[in-house]
Amino acid sequence: MNMDTETDPPIPPNSDEALIDALVVVDPPVEPQRPNVTPIQYAAIIAVVIQFTRAFGIWDASAEQVDALTAASALLGALVFGDAGLRGLRNLGNR
């Protein structure tokens, strides 16, 4: 006579059904998230490429164009870093 207090789990009538139930995925697999790139970041990349072409002498810009490009680059930089700061604070809040 077995004196164990634990009971054996019941054996299902059809072991194939139990195998299928064991193999069913409860949660779908997590897909990797691609980076979320904003339109401002694309505009900043374009401004950087234009600045490089000017710096290496590929594009000869007038003084007004240089001033406008410098102002646009500063504004885009502020927007990109501001967005990064907001995302960082949002991630801290999710912890």
Stockholm file with secondary structure:
# STOCKHOLM 1.0

chainA/1-95         MNMDTETDPPIPPNSDEALIDALVVVDPPVEPQRPNVTPIQYAAIIAVVIQFTRAFGIWDASAEQVDALTAASALLGALVFGDAGLRGLRNLGNR
#=GR chainA/1-95 SS CCCCSSCCCCCCSCHHHHHHHHHSCSSCCCCCCCCCCCHHHHHHHHHHHHHHHHHTTSSCCCHHHHHHHHHHHHHHHHHHHHHHHHHHHHHHHTC
#=GC SS_cons        CCCCSSCCCCCCSCHHHHHHHHHSCSSCCCCCCCCCCCHHHHHHHHHHHHHHHHHTTSSCCCHHHHHHHHHHHHHHHHHHHHHHHHHHHHHHHTC
//
